[in-house]
């Protein structure tokens, strides 16, 4: 059975998300039909519609007819109802090994008046990862116009997927049937781990220790003479990243647009759905002055992220992406006027130099910006002229303006390692600084990149091994594609790849021919060995992505700490069906303060989350944490904000709707632009008892 993926924003545009429910129910068919335009004549015609067996209610049929000299409209309503009406009650989602009490309400509505009670046989079948505990068929005597609720105990299996419950009620010749799908999610979050490197005349052994569920699992090794092959894992990371601030949405699109120019590795053409979504979101988030808010059109603006978005829109317009031209002019007007806060120091001047570069790409002459950056560097940061990325943007801008002498003087002393040592702010890190320099070299100074004895590509190889951020992943992919276009393609020969299985057996992994060969390895492999006897450098990458079968039971504290407490409104020790439960999430930074943190609170099965999660409405036991943004999804709450060193807490609200014993998945907190800083709470269990 095919299982569709759900991603950040609860849409299916970019692939499944690491911290979002990856399993979704098959939606019930809507009772809404459109025939299209039919030809009508003097003879009677019939238009047939198959109604789903779950439908009970009023059906309204409307028709409109038109000819050259007349118009006719009519409508008629009819009640469609079975004698047996079924209303199932099951969790919206469960975790592996959860136990719960599903049930069905059976209403008996005989068509004839004066009918007596009926013996109704009610049965259930559980399949696709769900198992029935106990009796699966009962008979109930139901009076006309009355209803009964029939419960059944169900156990979720150990494999994630989408289970199915089939309810059937039979009374004499009358029969009703209803199917419900219940997503079974893993307790562990989706993770992507990558190992990358470059070898020549040597070999390397890469451990592959993770054991994962089959659903959503990706096990891949690739080896190529082109460094662009390292973009595979970074692109996968961006596709599956579940959050959608403006930078993250733009970074996905930057990678998709760049890789569409390399059809051997990426899509054969520009992915229209990805572009349409990012253009729509940027249009919604653009302020009147041309800047972009982080989650909406408001005053929460990051200048660096706005320039990043305008750089993407510039490339998109050049590639004739529909809609880019409509947003870009207002943004360029913002670029013309913006100037950094002096308190932002060197990173602020760097962003202004980046803004000048984007203006020059759009055939503007950024005289004011160039003057401000040059004077600011000479007066406040004289050493940065020879070592910061700001000088690279100045050089690229001068090159675009045909001032090659000034450009060469600025670019000659810059190296990836040198610019990576510069101060960062906002979404920048050392990886993105060096990647942006390499992109500039490949685009505007390709001869320097080709003839230099310096190893400019090592930072990109390193970046493909580190846990990335969305911004660093996008800048590395853009740099890799620029290098690929600037270099002649080559093929590494005589590469041997083997895998060592759990029992020690060594098996070969044949690699297909081509510029970017890759192969899947065995789920039980404990290591991958790559041998390159030739002198041509080969770039390798091993990707493991999916849901680990091991359940996290202990908390994780890596610079951030998080804990979760569930409590009923009246302080009762047990949770009963219908009880309202407050969830208190406590968090703090154990080291440096984190400005851009995301908190993921995943609900246990058997509960529904309140859609109204306003800060301050749920009492907490310590100082309240007020996130900048809260997003409520079907099975979890996401919160974004600054996490300080003092312990703070925020509350969420949920309601028990199905009895059972459920896993409480661990809550997760992460610094979005420093992923090494993260924390995870302890997993546990919660019991919802039936109401008396």
C-alpha positions as CSV (number, residue, x, y, z in Angstrom):
1,X,0.0,0.0,0.0
2,X,1.4,3.4,-1.0
3,X,1.9,5.7,1.9
4,X,2.0,9.4,1.1
5,X,4.5,11.7,2.8
6,X,3.6,14.8,4.8
7,X,6.0,17.7,5.2
8,X,6.4,21.1,6.9
9,X,3.3,23.2,6.4
10,X,1.3,20.0,6.1
11,X,1.8,20.1,2.3
12,X,3.5,17.6,0.0
13,X,5.8,19.9,-2.0
14,X,9.2,19.3,-0.6
15,X,9.2,15.7,0.8
16,X,8.7,14.2,4.2
17,X,9.8,16.2,7.2
18,X,12.0,15.1,10.1
19,X,9.9,16.5,12.9
20,X,6.4,16.1,11.3
21,X,4.0,13.3,11.1
22,X,5.2,11.4,8.0
23,X,2.1,9.2,7.7
24,X,-1.3,10.6,6.6
25,X,-4.7,9.0,6.4
26,X,-6.4,8.6,3.0
27,X,-9.0,11.4,3.0
28,X,-12.6,10.5,2.8
29,X,-14.1,11.1,-0.6
30,X,-16.0,14.5,-0.7
31,X,-19.6,14.3,-1.8
32,X,-19.2,17.0,-4.4
33,X,-19.2,16.3,-8.2
34,X,-19.0,18.4,-11.3
35,X,-20.1,16.8,-14.6
36,X,-18.4,19.3,-16.8
37,X,-20.2,20.7,-19.9
38,X,-22.5,18.1,-21.4
39,X,-24.3,18.2,-24.8
40,X,-28.1,18.1,-24.4
41,X,-30.7,17.2,-27.1
42,X,-34.3,16.3,-27.4
43,X,-33.7,12.9,-25.8
44,X,-33.4,12.4,-22.1
45,X,-29.8,11.9,-20.8
46,X,-28.6,10.4,-17.5
47,X,-25.5,11.5,-15.5
48,X,-24.6,8.8,-12.8
49,X,-22.6,9.5,-9.7
50,X,-21.3,6.8,-7.3
51,X,-21.8,8.0,-3.7
52,X,-19.4,6.7,-1.1
53,X,-20.9,4.2,1.3
54,X,-20.0,6.5,4.3
55,X,-22.4,9.2,3.2
56,X,-25.6,9.9,5.1
57,X,-27.3,13.2,4.7
58,X,-29.0,15.6,2.4
59,X,-27.8,15.5,-1.2
60,X,-28.5,18.6,-3.4
61,X,-28.4,18.3,-7.2
62,X,-28.1,21.5,-9.2
63,X,-28.2,21.9,-13.0
64,X,-27.7,24.8,-15.3
65,X,-28.5,24.7,-19.1
66,X,-27.8,27.3,-21.7
67,X,-28.3,27.7,-25.4
68,X,-28.0,30.6,-27.7
69,X,-31.4,32.0,-26.8
70,X,-32.3,30.5,-23.4
71,X,-31.0,29.7,-19.9
72,X,-32.5,27.2,-17.4
73,X,-31.6,26.5,-13.8
74,X,-33.0,23.9,-11.4
75,X,-32.1,22.1,-8.2
76,X,-33.6,19.4,-6.0
77,X,-32.7,17.9,-2.6
78,X,-33.0,14.4,-1.4
79,X,-32.1,12.7,1.9
80,X,-29.7,9.8,1.5
81,X,-29.6,7.5,4.5
82,X,-29.0,3.9,5.4
83,X,-31.1,2.2,8.0
84,X,-27.8,1.6,9.9
85,X,-25.7,4.8,10.3
86,X,-22.1,4.2,11.5
87,X,-19.9,6.8,13.3
88,X,-16.5,5.4,14.1
89,X,-14.2,6.7,16.9
90,X,-10.5,6.1,16.5
91,X,-7.3,8.0,17.2
92,X,-6.1,10.4,14.5
93,X,-2.7,8.8,14.9
94,X,-0.9,6.4,17.2
95,X,2.8,5.3,17.8
96,X,4.2,1.9,17.3
97,X,3.1,-0.6,20.0
98,X,0.3,1.7,21.3
99,X,-2.9,0.1,22.6
100,X,-6.2,1.8,22.3
101,X,-10.0,1.3,22.4
102,X,-11.6,2.2,19.1
103,X,-15.3,1.9,18.6
104,X,-18.3,2.6,16.5
105,X,-21.6,4.3,17.2
106,X,-24.4,2.4,15.5
107,X,-27.7,4.2,14.9
108,X,-30.8,2.2,13.8
109,X,-33.2,4.2,11.6
110,X,-35.7,1.9,10.0
111,X,-37.5,3.3,7.0
112,X,-41.0,2.0,8.1
113,X,-42.8,3.6,11.0
114,X,-43.8,1.2,13.8
115,X,-40.8,-1.1,13.2
116,X,-39.6,-3.0,16.3
117,X,-36.1,-3.3,17.7
118,X,-33.5,-5.2,15.7
119,X,-30.6,-7.4,16.6
120,X,-27.6,-5.7,15.0
121,X,-24.4,-7.7,14.4
122,X,-21.4,-5.3,14.7
123,X,-17.9,-6.5,13.7
124,X,-14.4,-5.1,13.1
125,X,-11.4,-6.1,11.1
126,X,-8.0,-4.7,11.8
127,X,-5.2,-4.8,9.2
128,X,-2.1,-3.2,7.9
129,X,-0.2,-3.0,11.1
130,X,-3.2,-3.0,13.5
131,X,-4.2,-6.1,15.5
132,X,-7.5,-6.9,17.2
133,X,-7.3,-7.8,20.9
134,X,-10.2,-9.9,22.0
135,X,-13.6,-10.4,20.4
136,X,-14.2,-8.9,17.0
137,X,-18.0,-9.4,16.7
138,X,-20.9,-8.6,19.0
139,X,-24.6,-8.4,18.7
140,X,-26.6,-5.6,20.2
141,X,-30.4,-5.1,20.4
142,X,-31.2,-1.5,19.2
143,X,-34.5,0.3,19.4
144,X,-35.7,2.3,16.4
145,X,-34.2,5.8,16.5
146,X,-31.7,4.8,19.2
147,X,-28.0,4.2,19.1
148,X,-25.3,2.1,20.9
149,X,-21.6,2.5,21.1
150,X,-19.6,-0.7,20.6
151,X,-15.9,-0.7,21.7
152,X,-13.0,-2.9,20.4
153,X,-9.4,-3.1,21.8
154,X,-6.7,-2.6,19.2
155,X,-2.9,-3.0,19.3
156,X,-0.5,-1.1,17.0
157,X,2.3,-3.1,15.5
158,X,6.1,-2.5,15.7
159,X,6.3,-1.2,12.1
160,X,5.2,2.3,11.1
161,X,2.7,2.8,8.3
162,X,-1.0,3.4,7.9
163,X,-3.3,0.8,9.6
164,X,-7.0,0.2,8.7
165,X,-10.0,-0.5,10.8
166,X,-13.1,-1.8,8.9
167,X,-16.4,-1.6,10.8
168,X,-19.5,-3.5,9.6
169,X,-23.1,-3.6,11.0
170,X,-25.7,-6.1,9.7
171,X,-29.4,-6.3,10.7
172,X,-31.4,-8.7,8.5
173,X,-31.0,-7.6,4.9
174,X,-29.6,-4.2,5.9
175,X,-25.9,-3.7,5.9
176,X,-23.5,-0.7,6.6
177,X,-19.8,-0.5,6.2
178,X,-17.2,2.1,7.2
179,X,-13.4,2.1,7.0
180,X,-11.0,4.2,9.0
181,X,-7.3,4.7,8.5
182,X,-5.0,5.2,11.5
183,X,-1.5,6.4,10.9
184,X,1.2,4.5,12.9
185,X,4.2,6.7,13.4
186,X,7.6,5.8,14.9
187,X,8.5,7.3,18.2
188,X,12.0,8.2,17.0
189,X,12.4,11.3,14.8
190,X,13.5,11.2,11.2
191,X,17.3,11.7,10.9
192,X,19.7,12.2,8.1
193,X,23.4,11.3,8.6
194,X,26.0,11.8,6.0
195,X,29.7,11.0,5.7
196,X,31.7,12.5,2.8
197,X,35.3,12.8,1.7
198,X,37.8,12.8,-1.1
199,X,40.4,10.1,-1.9
200,X,43.1,9.4,-4.4
201,X,45.4,6.4,-4.5
202,X,43.9,5.2,-1.2
203,X,40.9,3.7,0.5
204,X,38.5,4.5,3.3
205,X,36.1,2.5,5.6
206,X,32.9,4.2,6.6
207,X,30.8,2.8,9.5
208,X,27.1,2.5,8.9
209,X,25.7,1.7,12.4
210,X,22.1,2.8,12.1
211,X,19.2,0.3,11.9
212,X,16.0,1.8,10.6
213,X,12.4,1.0,9.7
214,X,11.9,0.2,6.0
215,X,9.5,3.1,5.5
216,X,11.3,6.2,4.3
217,X,14.7,4.6,4.6
218,X,17.5,5.7,2.2
219,X,20.8,3.9,2.2
220,X,23.1,5.2,-0.6
221,X,26.8,5.4,-1.5
222,X,28.1,7.5,-4.3
223,X,31.5,8.1,-5.8
224,X,32.4,10.6,-8.5
225,X,35.3,12.6,-9.9
226,X,33.1,15.7,-9.7
227,X,32.6,17.4,-6.3
228,X,29.0,18.1,-7.3
229,X,28.1,14.6,-6.3
230,X,28.4,15.7,-2.7
231,X,25.2,17.8,-3.3
232,X,23.1,14.6,-3.0
233,X,22.9,14.5,0.7
234,X,22.6,18.2,1.2
235,X,19.7,18.3,-1.3
236,X,18.0,15.4,0.6
237,X,18.4,17.4,3.8
238,X,16.8,20.5,2.3
239,X,13.9,18.5,0.8
240,X,13.1,16.9,4.2
241,X,13.7,19.9,6.4
242,X,10.3,20.6,8.0
243,X,10.3,24.2,9.0
244,X,9.4,27.2,6.8
245,X,10.8,30.6,7.8
246,X,11.7,32.7,4.8
247,X,15.3,31.7,4.7
248,X,14.5,28.0,4.8
249,X,11.9,28.2,2.1
250,X,14.3,30.2,-0.1
251,X,17.2,27.9,0.5
252,X,15.2,24.9,-0.7
253,X,14.4,26.8,-3.8
254,X,18.0,27.9,-4.3
255,X,19.2,24.3,-4.3
256,X,16.4,23.1,-6.6
257,X,17.1,25.9,-9.1
258,X,20.8,25.3,-9.1
259,X,20.6,21.6,-9.5
260,X,18.1,21.9,-12.4
261,X,21.1,23.1,-14.4
262,X,22.8,19.8,-13.7
263,X,20.3,17.2,-15.0
264,X,22.7,14.3,-14.4
265,X,22.3,14.9,-10.7
266,X,19.1,17.0,-10.2
267,X,15.8,17.3,-11.9
268,X,15.6,17.4,-15.7
269,X,13.9,20.8,-15.5
270,X,13.1,23.5,-13.0
271,X,10.6,22.0,-10.5
272,X,7.5,24.1,-11.1
273,X,5.8,23.2,-7.8
274,X,8.7,24.2,-5.7
275,X,9.1,27.5,-7.5
276,X,5.4,28.3,-7.4
277,X,5.3,27.7,-3.6
278,X,8.3,29.9,-2.8
279,X,7.1,32.7,-5.1
280,X,3.7,32.6,-3.4
281,X,5.2,32.6,0.1
282,X,7.6,35.4,-0.8
283,X,4.7,37.4,-2.2
284,X,2.7,36.9,1.0
285,X,5.7,37.8,3.3
286,X,6.9,40.9,1.4
287,X,6.5,44.2,3.3
288,X,5.5,47.4,1.7
289,X,9.1,48.6,1.7
290,X,10.2,45.5,-0.2
291,X,11.8,43.5,2.7
292,X,10.6,40.1,3.8
293,X,9.4,39.1,7.2
294,X,10.6,35.8,8.7
295,X,7.2,34.1,8.8
296,X,4.8,36.8,7.6
297,X,4.8,40.4,6.3
298,X,5.8,42.2,9.5
299,X,8.6,44.0,11.2
300,X,10.5,40.8,12.1
301,X,13.0,41.3,9.2
302,X,16.4,39.8,8.7
303,X,18.5,42.0,6.2
304,X,20.7,39.0,5.3
305,X,17.8,36.7,4.7
306,X,16.1,39.4,2.6
307,X,19.2,39.8,0.4
308,X,19.4,36.0,0.2
309,X,15.8,35.9,-1.1
310,X,16.5,38.7,-3.6
311,X,19.6,36.9,-4.9
312,X,17.3,33.8,-5.5
313,X,14.7,35.9,-7.3
314,X,17.4,37.4,-9.5
315,X,18.5,33.9,-10.5
316,X,14.9,32.8,-10.9
317,X,14.1,35.7,-13.2
318,X,17.1,34.9,-15.3
319,X,15.8,31.3,-15.6
320,X,12.3,32.7,-16.5
321,X,10.6,31.4,-13.4
322,X,7.0,32.6,-13.4
323,X,6.2,35.2,-10.8
324,X,9.8,36.2,-9.9
325,X,9.6,39.5,-11.9
326,X,6.5,40.6,-10.0
327,X,8.3,40.5,-6.6
328,X,11.8,41.6,-7.5
329,X,11.5,45.3,-8.3
330,X,10.0,46.3,-4.9
331,X,12.8,44.3,-3.2
332,X,15.5,46.0,-5.3
333,X,14.1,49.4,-4.1
334,X,14.6,48.2,-0.6
335,X,18.2,47.2,-1.4
336,X,18.8,50.7,-2.8
337,X,17.8,52.3,0.4
338,X,18.9,49.8,3.1
339,X,22.0,50.4,5.2
340,X,23.3,48.4,8.2
341,X,23.1,49.3,11.8
342,X,26.7,50.3,12.9
343,X,26.2,47.9,15.9
344,X,26.2,45.0,13.4
345,X,29.9,45.6,12.8
346,X,31.7,43.7,10.0
347,X,28.8,41.3,9.3
348,X,26.6,44.3,8.6
349,X,29.1,45.7,6.1
350,X,29.4,42.2,4.5
351,X,25.6,42.1,4.1
352,X,25.7,45.6,2.5
353,X,28.5,44.4,0.1
354,X,26.2,41.4,-0.7
355,X,23.4,43.8,-1.4
356,X,25.6,45.8,-3.8
357,X,26.4,42.5,-5.6
358,X,22.8,41.6,-6.1
359,X,22.0,45.1,-7.3
360,X,24.8,44.8,-9.9
361,X,23.5,41.4,-11.0
362,X,20.3,43.4,-11.8
363,X,22.2,45.9,-13.8
364,X,22.0,48.6,-11.2
365,X,25.1,50.7,-10.4
366,X,25.4,50.5,-6.5
367,X,27.7,53.5,-6.1
368,X,26.4,54.4,-2.6
369,X,26.7,50.8,-1.3
370,X,30.3,50.4,-2.7
371,X,31.4,53.7,-1.1
372,X,29.9,52.9,2.3
373,X,31.5,49.4,2.3
374,X,34.9,50.6,1.2
375,X,35.0,53.5,3.7
376,X,33.6,51.3,6.5
377,X,36.2,48.6,5.9
378,X,39.1,51.1,5.7
379,X,38.1,53.0,8.7
380,X,36.8,50.3,11.1
381,X,38.1,47.0,9.8
382,X,41.2,47.5,7.7
383,X,42.4,43.9,7.9
384,X,39.1,42.7,6.6
385,X,39.9,44.1,3.1
386,X,42.4,41.2,2.7
387,X,40.4,38.5,4.5
388,X,36.6,38.9,4.7
389,X,33.9,37.9,2.3
390,X,32.9,41.5,2.1
391,X,35.9,42.1,-0.1
392,X,34.9,39.2,-2.4
393,X,31.5,40.7,-2.9
394,X,33.1,44.1,-3.7
395,X,35.4,42.3,-6.2
396,X,32.5,40.5,-7.9
397,X,30.6,43.8,-8.1
398,X,33.6,45.6,-9.7
399,X,33.9,42.7,-12.1
400,X,30.3,43.0,-13.1
401,X,30.8,46.7,-13.6
402,X,33.9,46.0,-15.9
403,X,36.5,47.3,-13.4
404,X,38.7,44.2,-13.6
405,X,41.8,45.9,-12.1
406,X,40.0,46.8,-8.9
407,X,38.3,43.4,-8.8
408,X,41.6,41.5,-9.1
409,X,43.2,43.6,-6.4
410,X,40.5,42.7,-3.9
411,X,40.1,39.0,-4.8
412,X,43.8,38.1,-5.0
413,X,44.4,37.6,-1.2
414,X,41.1,35.8,-0.3
415,X,40.9,32.1,0.6
416,X,38.0,29.9,1.9
417,X,39.8,29.3,5.2
418,X,40.5,33.0,5.6
419,X,36.9,34.2,5.0
420,X,35.6,31.3,7.2
421,X,37.4,32.7,10.2
422,X,35.4,36.0,10.0
423,X,32.7,36.9,12.5
424,X,29.1,35.7,11.6
425,X,25.6,36.7,12.5
426,X,22.0,35.6,11.8
427,X,22.0,32.4,9.6
428,X,25.7,32.6,8.7
429,X,28.3,30.1,9.7
430,X,31.9,29.4,8.6
431,X,30.7,26.9,6.0
432,X,28.4,29.4,4.3
433,X,31.2,32.0,4.3
434,X,33.7,29.8,2.5
435,X,31.0,28.4,0.1
436,X,29.9,31.9,-0.9
437,X,33.6,32.8,-1.7
438,X,33.9,29.6,-3.9
439,X,30.7,30.5,-5.7
440,X,32.0,34.0,-6.5
441,X,35.4,32.6,-7.7
442,X,33.7,30.0,-10.0
443,X,31.2,32.5,-11.4
444,X,33.4,35.6,-11.9
445,X,37.0,34.4,-11.6
446,X,37.1,30.9,-13.0
447,X,40.7,31.1,-14.2
448,X,41.9,31.9,-10.7
449,X,40.0,28.8,-9.4
450,X,41.4,26.6,-12.2
451,X,45.1,27.7,-12.0
452,X,45.5,28.2,-8.2
453,X,47.5,25.7,-6.3
454,X,45.3,26.3,-3.2
455,X,42.8,23.6,-2.4
456,X,39.6,25.6,-2.7
457,X,37.3,22.5,-2.6
458,X,38.3,21.1,0.8
459,X,35.8,23.3,2.7
460,X,32.9,22.0,0.4
461,X,34.0,18.4,1.1
462,X,34.0,19.2,4.9
463,X,30.7,20.9,4.6
464,X,29.1,17.8,3.1
465,X,30.1,15.8,6.2
466,X,29.0,18.3,9.0
467,X,25.4,18.5,10.1
468,X,24.3,21.4,7.9
469,X,21.9,24.3,8.3
470,X,19.5,25.1,5.5
471,X,21.5,28.2,4.6
472,X,24.8,26.5,4.6
473,X,23.4,23.6,2.5
474,X,22.0,26.0,-0.1
475,X,25.2,28.0,-0.3
476,X,27.3,24.9,-0.7
477,X,25.0,23.5,-3.4
478,X,25.1,26.8,-5.3
479,X,28.9,26.7,-5.0
480,X,29.2,23.1,-6.2
481,X,27.0,23.8,-9.2
482,X,29.1,26.9,-10.1
483,X,32.3,24.9,-9.8
484,X,30.8,22.1,-12.0
485,X,30.0,24.6,-14.7
486,X,33.5,26.1,-14.5
487,X,35.3,22.8,-14.7
488,X,35.6,20.1,-17.4
489,X,33.8,16.9,-16.4
490,X,35.9,13.8,-15.7
491,X,35.2,10.3,-14.7
492,X,37.0,8.4,-11.9
493,X,37.9,4.9,-13.1
494,X,38.7,1.6,-11.2
495,X,36.7,2.6,-8.1
496,X,35.8,-0.4,-6.0
497,X,33.0,-0.3,-3.4
498,X,32.3,-3.1,-1.0
499,X,30.0,-3.6,2.0
500,X,30.6,-5.6,5.2
501,X,27.4,-7.2,6.5
502,X,26.6,-7.9,10.1
503,X,27.9,-11.5,10.0
504,X,31.2,-10.3,8.5
505,X,30.5,-11.2,4.9
506,X,32.0,-8.8,2.4
507,X,30.0,-8.2,-0.7
508,X,30.8,-6.0,-3.7
509,X,28.6,-3.1,-4.7
510,X,28.6,-2.6,-8.4
511,X,28.5,1.1,-9.4
512,X,26.7,2.1,-12.6
513,X,28.5,4.1,-15.3
514,X,28.1,7.9,-15.5
515,X,29.3,11.1,-14.0
516,X,27.4,10.6,-10.7
517,X,27.2,6.8,-10.0
518,X,25.4,5.7,-6.9
519,X,24.1,2.5,-5.4
520,X,22.0,1.3,-2.5
521,X,23.6,-0.8,0.2
522,X,22.1,-3.5,2.5
523,X,20.1,-2.4,5.5
524,X,22.2,-4.7,7.7
525,X,25.6,-3.5,6.4
526,X,27.9,-2.4,9.2
527,X,30.4,-0.5,7.0
528,X,31.2,0.6,3.5
529,X,34.7,0.4,2.0
530,X,35.7,2.6,-0.9
531,X,39.0,2.0,-2.8
532,X,40.5,4.4,-5.4
533,X,43.8,3.1,-6.9
534,X,44.0,6.0,-9.4
535,X,45.5,9.5,-9.0
536,X,42.3,11.3,-10.0
537,X,40.6,12.5,-6.8
538,X,37.2,10.8,-6.2
539,X,34.5,12.4,-4.0
540,X,32.5,9.9,-2.0
541,X,29.4,10.2,0.1
542,X,27.5,7.7,2.3
543,X,23.9,8.6,3.3
544,X,21.7,7.0,5.9
545,X,18.3,8.6,6.3
546,X,15.2,7.3,8.1
547,X,13.6,6.4,11.4
548,X,15.7,4.4,13.9
549,X,14.1,1.3,15.3
550,X,15.7,2.0,18.7
551,X,13.4,4.1,21.0
552,X,15.0,7.1,22.7
553,X,14.5,6.6,26.5
554,X,17.1,9.0,27.9
555,X,17.2,12.8,27.6
556,X,19.8,14.4,25.3
557,X,21.5,17.6,26.5
558,X,23.8,19.2,23.9
559,X,23.8,22.9,24.7
560,X,20.0,22.9,25.1
561,X,17.8,21.2,27.7
562,X,14.1,20.4,27.4
563,X,11.6,18.5,29.7
564,X,7.8,17.9,29.4
565,X,5.2,17.5,32.1
566,X,1.5,16.4,31.5
567,X,-1.1,17.4,34.0
568,X,-4.9,17.3,34.2
569,X,-6.9,20.5,34.8
570,X,-8.1,19.3,38.3
571,X,-4.8,17.7,39.2
572,X,-6.1,14.1,39.1
573,X,-3.4,11.4,38.9
574,X,-5.2,9.7,36.0
575,X,-6.4,10.9,32.6
576,X,-10.0,10.1,31.8
577,X,-11.7,10.2,28.4
578,X,-12.7,13.8,27.8
579,X,-10.2,15.3,30.2
580,X,-8.4,18.4,29.2
581,X,-4.7,18.1,29.7
582,X,-2.1,20.9,30.0
583,X,1.4,20.3,28.8
584,X,4.2,22.2,30.3
585,X,7.5,22.4,28.3
586,X,10.5,23.6,30.2
587,X,13.7,24.6,28.3
588,X,16.9,26.5,28.8
589,X,20.3,26.9,27.1
590,X,23.1,25.3,29.1
591,X,25.8,27.2,27.2
592,X,25.4,30.1,24.8
593,X,22.1,31.8,24.3
594,X,20.3,30.6,21.1
595,X,18.5,33.2,19.1
596,X,16.8,31.0,16.5
597,X,15.6,27.9,18.3
598,X,12.7,25.6,17.3
599,X,10.7,23.5,19.8
600,X,8.8,20.4,18.5
601,X,6.2,19.1,20.9
602,X,4.7,15.8,19.5
603,X,1.4,14.7,21.0
604,X,0.7,11.2,22.2
605,X,-1.9,9.2,20.3
606,X,-5.5,9.4,21.6
607,X,-5.4,13.2,22.1
608,X,-6.4,16.2,20.0
609,X,-4.5,19.4,20.2
610,X,-6.2,22.7,20.7
611,X,-5.9,24.9,17.6
612,X,-5.7,28.0,19.8
613,X,-2.3,27.9,21.5
614,X,-1.9,31.5,22.5
615,X,1.1,32.4,24.8
616,X,0.0,33.2,28.3
617,X,-3.3,31.4,28.2
618,X,-2.0,28.2,29.9
619,X,-0.4,28.6,33.4
620,X,3.2,27.4,33.9
621,X,5.2,26.8,37.1
622,X,8.2,29.0,36.3
623,X,8.9,32.1,34.1
624,X,7.0,32.0,30.9
625,X,8.8,31.6,27.5
626,X,7.1,33.6,24.8
627,X,7.9,32.3,21.4
628,X,8.0,34.6,18.4
629,X,5.9,32.1,16.3
630,X,3.7,29.2,17.2
631,X,2.4,26.7,14.6
632,X,-0.2,24.0,15.4
633,X,-0.2,20.9,13.3
634,X,-2.4,17.8,13.4
635,X,-0.2,15.9,15.9
636,X,2.2,18.5,17.3
637,X,3.0,22.1,18.2
638,X,6.0,24.0,16.8
639,X,7.4,27.1,18.5
640,X,10.2,29.3,17.4
641,X,12.1,31.8,19.5
642,X,15.0,32.8,21.6
643,X,16.2,30.4,24.4
644,X,18.2,31.9,27.2
645,X,20.2,30.5,30.1
646,X,17.4,30.8,32.7
647,X,14.8,28.0,32.7
648,X,11.5,29.1,31.1
649,X,8.4,27.2,30.2
650,X,5.5,27.4,27.8
651,X,2.2,25.6,27.8
652,X,0.1,23.6,25.3
653,X,-3.4,22.3,25.6
654,X,-4.8,19.0,24.5
655,X,-7.9,16.8,25.1
656,X,-8.2,13.0,25.6
657,X,-10.5,11.6,22.9
658,X,-9.8,7.9,22.7
659,X,-9.0,5.5,25.7
660,X,-5.7,3.6,25.5
661,X,-2.1,3.4,26.5
662,X,0.1,5.6,24.4
663,X,3.8,6.5,24.0
664,X,4.7,10.1,24.8
665,X,7.3,10.9,22.1
666,X,10.3,13.0,23.2
667,X,10.1,16.7,22.7
668,X,12.9,18.3,20.7
669,X,14.6,21.6,20.7
670,X,17.3,22.7,18.2
671,X,19.3,25.8,17.3
672,X,18.3,26.1,13.6
673,X,21.6,27.7,12.6
674,X,23.8,25.8,15.0
675,X,22.4,22.2,14.9
676,X,25.1,20.9,17.2
677,X,23.1,22.7,19.9
678,X,20.0,20.6,20.6
679,X,18.1,18.8,23.3
680,X,15.6,16.0,23.6
681,X,13.3,15.0,26.5
682,X,12.7,11.5,27.8
683,X,10.1,9.3,26.1
684,X,7.4,7.8,28.3
685,X,3.8,6.6,28.4
686,X,0.4,8.0,29.3
687,X,-2.8,6.1,29.9
688,X,-6.3,7.4,29.1
689,X,-9.0,5.4,31.0
690,X,-12.6,5.1,29.7
691,X,-15.2,7.5,31.3
692,X,-17.4,5.7,33.9
